[in-house]
Amino acid sequence: MVKVNRERLIRQFVELVQIDSHSREERQMADKVIGILQPLGFDIHEDDTGAKVGGNTGNLICRLQGDPVLPTLLFTCHLDTVHPGRGIKPQLLEDRVTSDGTTILGADDKAGVAGLIEMVRVLQEQKLPHGNIVLVLTVCEEVGLLGSRQLNGDLIKDADYGFAFDSNGPIGRIVTKGPSQARVEVVVHGKTAHAGVNPEAGISAIKLASQAISRMKLGRIDAETTANIGMINGGVATNIVPERVEIVAEARSLVQSKLDAQTEHMKATFEQTAREAGGRAEVKIISMYPAFGHADEDPVVQIARRAAESIGVEPVTESSGGGSDANVFNGLGVPTVNLAIGYENIHTVDEYILLDDLEKACQLMVAVTQQVRKKA
């Protein structure tokens, strides 16, 4: 069984969650991590993502040399948190860490960051064999995977397998499939008129949008595909027939052809409905990130399964309806799975993580490095 320093891990986690690091404001968190990893022998490169996404910090690509005969492993977590995440006061209880109820805790994903730091300390202190290790600590994950989407793939092209530690569920859950996502941005144009004097002369853009949405297939489309209207904004006053309304929607699918069909359906419905009433719809479809899928027999999955079994945890492979940095790394050519880290009630003030899960997740990280086979 892999041994980690439980108390040191908990202290590191509690320290990290007290560092403010909302998306686009990860500077202090990144500096803290750099200060920890450099003395452990890491070569650290910070890319220019911060400038590209309006933030103050880039992605950190941290490299530790190992046995070149063994595969190069990429581990990834993100540095940012959601709101409300300023002034977090972690409460260390007998069996868990919580927030004080006024903020999130930030276990998503600082439990992963703390675990990776402890993983490296364990590897070095116990002189455990390992290949080259690449830690990719991304920014702006919580606002659309902006950090990983800006990453230059050449910086990680040497990685043989990737492991994201950023999934909910019990330790041992392995996300092997994730959907692609498309963002659908729509502007519906009508015609303005006075709503009380001559409404007949106007064409309500809000009415056109609502009619289009009512004709649309939304929600759960099938076992692999979903769609949602997320935001609607339009109109200026109750006495004016609105001539413009903006809609932001999304669609996701594990199958690209199904995603294409759904977004085309949404586009065509908006355009046709507006045209029939004398209005007009402008629709833009933006690819956000690709889908990924691994079979249970694929090497990256087998490594994760063996690692879980080696620490006494039953591995379970699952498909997810959500996106993560794992989607992006797969798209960049690194076979990557997303592993559960045990946090609960994330993105709420009720967020917590069990101390046993924090320790078990770190044990799993160490075990992954020990379950690779020598390169052919």
C-alpha positions as CSV (number, residue, x, y, z in Angstrom):
1,M,0.0,0.0,0.0
2,V,1.3,3.5,-0.9
3,K,2.1,5.6,2.1
4,V,1.7,9.4,2.2
5,N,2.2,11.9,4.9
6,R,-1.5,12.5,5.8
7,E,-0.9,15.4,8.2
8,R,1.4,17.2,5.8
9,L,-1.1,16.7,3.0
10,I,-3.9,18.2,5.1
11,R,-1.8,21.2,6.1
12,Q,-0.8,21.8,2.5
13,F,-4.4,21.7,1.4
14,V,-5.7,24.0,4.2
15,E,-2.9,26.5,3.3
16,L,-3.8,26.5,-0.4
17,V,-7.5,27.0,0.0
18,Q,-6.9,30.2,1.9
19,I,-5.2,31.7,-1.1
20,D,-7.7,33.7,-3.2
21,S,-7.6,32.5,-6.8
22,H,-10.8,33.3,-8.7
23,S,-10.6,32.7,-12.4
24,R,-8.3,35.3,-14.0
25,E,-6.9,36.1,-10.6
26,E,-4.6,33.1,-10.0
27,R,-1.3,35.0,-9.5
28,Q,-0.9,34.4,-5.8
29,M,-1.8,30.8,-6.1
30,A,0.6,30.2,-9.0
31,D,3.5,32.0,-7.1
32,K,2.9,29.8,-4.1
33,V,3.0,26.6,-6.2
34,I,6.1,27.7,-8.0
35,G,7.8,28.4,-4.7
36,I,7.0,24.8,-3.6
37,L,7.8,22.9,-6.8
38,Q,11.1,24.6,-7.8
39,P,13.0,23.4,-4.7
40,L,11.7,19.9,-5.5
41,G,13.6,20.0,-8.8
42,F,10.9,21.1,-11.2
43,D,11.7,23.2,-14.3
44,I,8.7,25.5,-14.6
45,H,7.4,27.4,-17.6
46,E,4.6,29.8,-17.5
47,D,2.9,30.4,-20.8
48,D,1.2,33.6,-22.1
49,T,-2.4,32.5,-21.5
50,G,-3.0,35.2,-18.9
51,A,-2.6,38.0,-21.5
52,K,-4.8,36.1,-23.9
53,V,-7.8,35.6,-21.6
54,G,-7.6,38.9,-19.6
55,G,-6.1,37.3,-16.5
56,N,-2.9,37.9,-14.5
57,T,-1.5,34.3,-14.7
58,G,-0.6,31.8,-17.4
59,N,-0.7,28.0,-17.3
60,L,2.2,26.4,-15.4
61,I,4.0,23.6,-17.2
62,C,6.2,21.9,-14.6
63,R,8.7,19.2,-15.5
64,L,10.5,16.8,-13.3
65,Q,13.1,14.4,-14.8
66,G,12.7,10.7,-14.3
67,D,13.8,7.4,-15.8
68,P,13.6,7.9,-19.6
69,V,12.8,4.2,-20.1
70,L,9.5,4.7,-18.4
71,P,6.6,6.6,-20.0
72,T,6.2,10.3,-19.5
73,L,3.1,11.0,-17.4
74,L,1.1,14.2,-17.5
75,F,-0.9,15.2,-14.4
76,T,-3.3,18.1,-14.5
77,C,-5.3,20.2,-12.1
78,H,-6.5,23.8,-12.2
79,L,-5.5,26.7,-10.1
80,D,-8.7,28.8,-10.2
81,T,-11.9,28.6,-8.2
82,V,-15.5,29.8,-8.6
83,H,-17.2,32.6,-6.7
84,P,-17.6,33.2,-3.8
85,G,-14.0,32.3,-3.1
86,R,-12.4,35.2,-1.4
87,G,-11.4,35.0,2.2
88,I,-12.0,31.3,2.6
89,K,-11.8,30.1,6.2
90,P,-11.4,26.3,6.1
91,Q,-12.8,24.4,9.1
92,L,-10.8,21.3,10.0
93,L,-13.2,18.9,11.6
94,E,-12.6,15.4,12.8
95,D,-13.3,13.7,9.5
96,R,-13.4,16.5,6.9
97,V,-12.6,20.0,5.8
98,T,-15.4,22.5,5.1
99,S,-15.7,26.2,4.6
100,D,-17.3,28.4,7.2
101,G,-20.5,28.5,5.2
102,T,-20.0,31.9,3.7
103,T,-17.7,30.8,0.8
104,I,-16.9,27.8,-1.2
105,L,-14.0,25.6,0.1
106,G,-12.0,25.4,-3.1
107,A,-11.3,21.6,-2.9
108,D,-12.2,21.9,-6.6
109,D,-9.4,21.7,-7.5
110,K,-6.9,22.6,-4.7
111,A,-7.4,19.1,-3.4
112,G,-5.8,18.0,-6.6
113,V,-3.0,20.5,-6.4
114,A,-2.2,19.6,-2.8
115,G,-2.3,15.9,-3.7
116,L,0.2,16.4,-6.6
117,I,2.6,18.3,-4.4
118,E,2.5,15.5,-1.8
119,M,2.8,12.9,-4.6
120,V,6.1,14.4,-5.6
121,R,7.4,14.6,-2.0
122,V,6.5,10.9,-1.5
123,L,8.2,9.8,-4.7
124,Q,11.4,11.6,-3.7
125,E,11.5,10.7,0.0
126,Q,10.7,7.0,-0.6
127,K,13.0,6.9,-3.7
128,L,10.2,5.4,-5.8
129,P,10.9,4.9,-9.5
130,H,9.1,7.1,-12.0
131,G,9.4,8.4,-15.5
132,N,9.4,12.0,-16.5
133,I,6.6,13.9,-14.9
134,V,4.8,16.9,-16.3
135,L,2.4,18.8,-14.1
136,V,0.1,21.1,-16.1
137,L,-1.6,23.5,-13.7
138,T,-4.2,25.4,-15.7
139,V,-5.9,28.7,-15.2
140,C,-9.5,29.8,-16.0
141,E,-10.8,26.2,-16.1
142,E,-14.0,27.3,-14.3
143,V,-14.9,29.8,-17.0
144,G,-14.9,27.5,-20.0
145,L,-11.6,25.7,-19.9
146,L,-10.0,28.9,-21.2
147,G,-6.5,28.0,-19.9
148,S,-6.1,24.6,-21.4
149,R,-7.7,25.7,-24.6
150,Q,-5.0,28.3,-25.0
151,L,-2.2,25.8,-24.2
152,N,0.4,25.2,-27.0
153,G,0.2,21.5,-27.7
154,D,3.9,21.4,-28.5
155,L,4.7,21.9,-24.8
156,I,3.2,18.5,-23.9
157,K,3.7,16.4,-27.0
158,D,6.2,14.2,-25.2
159,A,3.6,13.0,-22.7
160,D,2.5,9.4,-23.2
161,Y,-0.5,9.4,-20.8
162,G,-2.5,12.0,-19.0
163,F,-4.4,12.0,-15.7
164,A,-6.7,14.8,-14.7
165,F,-7.7,14.8,-11.0
166,D,-10.8,17.0,-11.2
167,S,-13.9,14.8,-11.0
168,N,-16.6,14.3,-8.4
169,G,-17.6,10.9,-7.1
170,P,-15.8,8.3,-5.0
171,I,-12.1,7.6,-5.3
172,G,-11.8,5.0,-8.1
173,R,-14.2,6.6,-10.5
174,I,-12.5,6.9,-13.9
175,V,-14.1,9.1,-16.5
176,T,-13.2,7.6,-19.8
177,K,-15.7,9.4,-22.0
178,G,-16.6,13.1,-22.2
179,P,-18.7,15.1,-24.6
180,S,-17.8,17.8,-27.1
181,Q,-19.5,21.1,-26.5
182,A,-20.7,23.8,-28.9
183,R,-21.8,27.3,-27.9
184,V,-24.7,28.7,-29.9
185,E,-24.8,32.5,-30.0
186,V,-28.0,34.0,-31.5
187,V,-29.2,37.6,-32.3
188,V,-32.9,37.8,-33.3
189,H,-33.9,41.0,-35.1
190,G,-37.5,42.2,-35.2
191,K,-38.9,45.7,-35.7
192,T,-39.4,48.4,-33.1
193,A,-42.8,50.2,-32.6
194,H,-44.8,51.8,-29.8
195,A,-46.3,49.0,-27.8
196,G,-49.4,51.0,-27.0
197,V,-50.0,53.2,-30.0
198,N,-49.2,50.9,-33.0
199,P,-47.9,47.5,-31.9
200,E,-49.1,46.1,-35.2
201,A,-46.2,48.0,-36.9
202,G,-43.6,46.2,-34.8
203,I,-42.2,42.7,-34.8
204,S,-41.2,41.5,-31.4
205,A,-37.8,39.9,-31.3
206,I,-38.6,38.4,-27.9
207,K,-41.7,36.8,-29.3
208,L,-39.8,35.4,-32.3
209,A,-37.1,34.0,-30.0
210,S,-39.7,32.4,-27.7
211,Q,-41.5,30.8,-30.7
212,A,-38.3,29.4,-32.0
213,I,-37.4,28.0,-28.6
214,S,-40.8,26.4,-28.2
215,R,-40.2,24.5,-31.5
216,M,-36.8,23.3,-30.5
217,K,-35.6,19.9,-29.2
218,L,-33.9,20.7,-25.9
219,G,-32.8,19.0,-22.7
220,R,-31.9,15.4,-23.0
221,I,-31.9,14.6,-26.7
222,D,-30.7,11.1,-26.3
223,A,-28.3,9.1,-24.1
224,E,-25.3,10.9,-25.7
225,T,-26.6,14.4,-26.4
226,T,-28.0,17.4,-24.5
227,A,-29.0,20.9,-25.4
228,N,-29.9,24.0,-23.3
229,I,-30.9,27.6,-23.7
230,G,-28.8,29.3,-21.1
231,M,-29.2,33.1,-21.3
232,I,-31.7,35.5,-22.9
233,N,-31.3,39.3,-23.0
234,G,-33.4,41.9,-24.9
235,G,-35.8,44.8,-24.8
236,V,-35.4,48.3,-23.4
237,A,-38.8,49.3,-22.0
238,T,-42.3,47.9,-21.6
239,N,-43.8,50.4,-24.1
240,I,-41.5,49.5,-26.9
241,V,-41.8,46.5,-29.1
242,P,-38.3,44.9,-28.8
243,E,-36.3,44.9,-32.0
244,R,-33.4,42.8,-30.7
245,V,-32.8,39.9,-28.4
246,E,-29.7,37.9,-27.7
247,I,-29.6,34.3,-26.8
248,V,-26.7,32.1,-25.7
249,A,-27.2,28.3,-25.8
250,E,-25.2,25.2,-25.8
251,A,-25.2,21.6,-27.1
252,R,-23.1,18.6,-26.0
253,S,-22.6,15.1,-27.4
254,L,-20.3,12.2,-27.1
255,V,-20.7,11.8,-30.9
256,Q,-19.7,14.6,-33.1
257,S,-22.2,13.9,-35.8
258,K,-25.0,14.1,-33.3
259,L,-23.6,17.4,-32.0
260,D,-23.5,18.8,-35.5
261,A,-27.1,17.7,-36.1
262,Q,-28.3,19.3,-32.9
263,T,-26.6,22.6,-33.4
264,E,-27.8,22.7,-37.1
265,H,-31.4,22.0,-35.8
266,M,-31.1,24.9,-33.4
267,K,-29.7,27.2,-36.0
268,A,-32.3,26.4,-38.6
269,T,-35.2,26.7,-36.1
270,F,-34.1,30.2,-35.1
271,E,-33.6,31.3,-38.7
272,Q,-36.8,29.8,-40.1
273,T,-39.0,31.1,-37.3
274,A,-37.7,34.6,-37.5
275,R,-38.0,34.6,-41.3
276,E,-41.6,33.4,-41.3
277,A,-42.6,36.5,-39.2
278,G,-40.6,39.0,-41.1
279,G,-37.7,39.1,-38.8
280,R,-34.1,37.8,-39.0
281,A,-31.8,35.6,-36.9
282,E,-28.0,35.6,-36.9
283,V,-26.6,32.4,-35.5
284,K,-23.0,31.6,-34.7
285,I,-21.9,28.2,-33.6
286,I,-18.6,28.0,-31.7
287,S,-16.7,24.7,-31.0
288,M,-15.6,24.8,-27.3
289,Y,-13.8,21.6,-26.8
290,P,-13.7,18.1,-28.4
291,A,-15.2,14.8,-27.1
292,F,-13.0,12.0,-26.0
293,G,-13.5,8.3,-25.4
294,H,-11.3,5.4,-24.2
295,A,-12.1,1.7,-24.0
296,D,-11.5,-0.2,-20.8
297,E,-8.6,-2.0,-22.4
298,D,-6.8,1.2,-23.5
299,P,-3.4,1.6,-21.7
300,V,-4.3,4.9,-20.0
301,V,-7.4,3.3,-18.5
302,Q,-5.6,0.1,-17.5
303,I,-2.9,2.2,-15.6
304,A,-5.7,4.0,-13.7
305,R,-7.5,0.7,-13.0
306,R,-4.4,-1.0,-11.7
307,A,-3.5,2.0,-9.6
308,A,-6.9,2.0,-7.9
309,E,-6.8,-1.7,-7.2
310,S,-3.3,-1.4,-5.8
311,I,-4.6,0.9,-3.0
312,G,-7.6,-1.2,-2.3
313,V,-10.2,0.8,-4.3
314,E,-12.6,-0.7,-6.8
315,P,-12.1,1.1,-10.2
316,V,-15.3,2.1,-12.0
317,T,-15.2,3.5,-15.5
318,E,-17.9,6.0,-16.4
319,S,-19.1,8.4,-19.0
320,S,-19.6,12.1,-18.1
321,G,-21.9,14.7,-19.4
322,G,-19.6,17.5,-18.4
323,G,-16.4,18.9,-19.9
324,S,-13.0,19.2,-18.3
325,D,-9.4,19.9,-19.1
326,A,-9.2,16.2,-20.0
327,N,-11.2,16.9,-23.1
328,V,-8.6,19.4,-24.3
329,F,-5.6,17.3,-23.5
330,N,-7.1,14.4,-25.5
331,G,-7.7,16.8,-28.3
332,L,-4.0,17.8,-28.1
333,G,-3.0,14.1,-28.6
334,V,-2.4,13.0,-25.0
335,P,-4.6,10.1,-24.0
336,T,-6.1,11.4,-20.8
337,V,-8.7,10.2,-18.3
338,N,-10.3,12.2,-15.5
339,L,-10.1,10.7,-12.0
340,A,-12.4,11.4,-9.1
341,I,-10.8,13.2,-6.1
342,G,-13.6,13.0,-3.6
343,Y,-14.8,16.5,-3.2
344,E,-18.5,17.1,-2.5
345,N,-21.1,19.9,-3.1
346,I,-18.6,21.8,-5.2
347,H,-19.5,25.4,-6.3
348,T,-21.6,25.8,-3.2
349,V,-20.9,27.1,0.3
350,D,-21.6,23.6,1.5
351,E,-18.6,22.2,-0.2
352,Y,-16.4,19.7,1.7
353,I,-13.9,16.9,1.4
354,L,-13.4,14.0,3.7
355,L,-9.8,13.7,5.0
356,D,-9.8,10.0,4.1
357,D,-10.6,10.9,0.5
358,L,-8.0,13.6,0.4
359,E,-5.4,11.0,1.5
360,K,-6.8,8.2,-0.8
361,A,-6.7,10.5,-3.8
362,C,-3.0,11.3,-3.2
363,Q,-2.3,7.6,-2.8
364,L,-3.9,7.0,-6.1
365,M,-1.7,9.7,-7.7
366,V,1.4,8.0,-6.4
367,A,0.1,4.6,-7.4
368,V,-0.4,5.8,-11.0
369,T,3.3,6.5,-11.3
370,Q,4.1,2.9,-10.1
371,Q,1.7,1.1,-12.5
372,V,3.3,2.0,-15.9
373,R,5.2,-0.4,-18.0
374,K,8.6,0.2,-19.6
375,K,8.5,1.6,-23.1
376,A,8.9,-1.0,-25.8
